[in-house]
Amino acid sequence: MKVNDFSKAQGHWILARMGKRVLRPGGKEMTKKLISALNISKNDDIVEFAPGLGYTASLALSSNPKSYVGVDSDEEAIAELEHKIHGPNIRFVNRNASNTPLLNETKDKVYGEAILTMHADHRKLEIIREAHRILKKGGLYAIHELGLDDVDQELKNKIQKELALAIKVNAKPLTQEEWRELLEHEGFKVKNFFINEMLLLEIKRLIDDEGFFRFLRIGMNILLHPKARTRILEMRKIFRKYQHHMNAIVIIAEKN
Ligand SMILES: C[S@@+](CC[C@H](N)C(=O)[O-])C[C@H]1O[C@@H](n2cnc3c(N)ncnc32)[C@H](O)[C@@H]1O
């Protein structure tokens, strides 16, 4: 999570260093849809993969689930989350989401945002498989990721390559059908899709996600850090270039 060199750091950590708290493609709007569709109750044992800065954790915890476990592979993110968010049935673990210490079929709801996109397809499957392993039968798994329209393979490769270069993460967004196939491959039945535009670095979305004053603070920070600014402008350029082919997708799936 530490950003030592703006020219090499992963895009999401640069944005976080500039003060951005919402780091998922569909912003708060899609996160709220995801949380609302999960319908978290006081009887639910829930798990979040990749809580990152904890925005969605706080939202999910406002429904007072029976228990919450956040699993993130970044040690510093976990230390900050433990410092920021605590409670008797709240736990954060520093593990890869594909290999959690959680027992088989013990959870009611599992969700993760902006984690699968960051991984190659076989790694995506490992994470989805882990969600399936820890969920009870009939349990829900929700994802919020970067989607692609039905583009041909050549354009898809081009988008993935340019995106990976700009955000310095081997990002592999998929089409709606490809996301469905991955989930169904691991034994889920897709119940619901929500699609939104991918406007992560556009002013309106920035203000919606962060609020006006934080938006101003982020803007000031970007002005004061020219190397971060260069990277953020590069990212925005690629997002804009492919804006009409990319989207933000939330999928709610049920364990068969
Ligand atoms: C782009 S951020 C998204 C954070 C948060 N979900 C959000 O939407 O704001 C990516 C987060 O995923 C975590 N992460 C990436 N791969 C992971 C994995 N395989 N297992 C657990 N955490 C992972 C990173 O450490 C980071 O906290």
The ligand as an ORCA input file, in Angstrom:
! r2SCAN-3c Opt
* xyz 0 1
  C      -8.583     -1.685     -6.278
  S      -8.512     -1.981     -4.559
  C     -10.225     -2.212     -4.178
  C     -10.476     -2.060     -2.730
  C     -11.953     -2.025     -2.337
  N     -12.598     -3.291     -2.573
  C     -12.666     -0.932     -3.066
  O     -13.451     -1.257     -3.957
  O     -12.452      0.230     -2.753
  C      -7.866     -3.538     -4.539
  C      -7.710     -4.203     -3.153
  O      -7.691     -5.582     -3.406
  C      -6.724     -6.191     -2.581
  N      -6.420     -7.461     -3.237
  C      -6.008     -7.636     -4.514
  N      -5.874     -8.955     -4.779
  C      -6.237     -9.613     -3.656
  C      -6.338    -10.985     -3.316
  N      -6.052    -11.944     -4.191
  N      -6.760    -11.312     -2.073
  C      -7.068    -10.352     -1.169
  N      -7.000     -9.035     -1.436
  C      -6.592     -8.671     -2.667
  C      -5.620     -5.172     -2.527
  O      -4.746     -5.403     -1.459
  C      -6.440     -3.890     -2.389
  O      -6.745     -3.642     -1.036
*
